[in-house]
Amino acid sequence: MFIALLGAVIGVVLAFTGAGGGILSVPLLVFGLHLSVQQAAPIGLSAVFAAALLGTFLGLREGIVRYRAAALVGVAGMLTAPIGFFLAQNVPNRPLTVAFAGVLLYTAWRGLSRSPMPVAAKTQAPCVVSAVDHRLTWTRACARALSGTGFVSGLLSGLLGVGGGFVIVPALSRYTNLPIRSVQATSLAVIALVSLSGVASAAVSGNLNWRISLPFATGAILALLAGRILASKVHPKRLQQAFAWFCVVVAFLMLARAAGLLST
């Protein structure tokens, strides 16, 4: 039951933001179940994959997922996720913990400093929705921006067990002029693809603890469904700030653990 409740936190965050769930899954498992980052990463990624897959299905049903963009970013991420997973299994736990704390602090900084992009800047983004057929206009600059986003998110996904949404959502917001709900839904589709690659690598190598993964993922899925109902009632700016400050707190806890000041 406790494991499922931990997974529910991830599902709620994914429902509200379309990102961020993966970046919290590893700290929750590290402090809640006393696992190392190497042990927690594939478990957290499996829950992110399950919840993101469900979110993708719901987004496709609403017609707000840009599936061609998601496919490009996702395939690029799937290529680098196994590389990240290999590195994670061969890097000591302390450097990984410090790296994870750094990612949390970066995410918090982005959340606290981010301001809406001006409309003029949006129209000059590399990937702009056509006024004729309402599809993204594909250019070399657009393809480079999206594939590069996929490479980075995939590497971090395999290395740290994160879904990569903290990279994907800001990138889609910057490189496209899609509305935020479409950005979040497309991000979930990418996360599902990238996470699948990382989870498969962990399962094949025998590094995925199914006894913990299954209830953790189940909690995430159920919470995602409930969270979608509540998401429309919370101001996005307030949620963004709360999530950012929570990331700051967790980052310092991770650093304290890496320094030996805090045991799990």
Beta strands, then each sheet from edge to edge (+ up, - down):
end
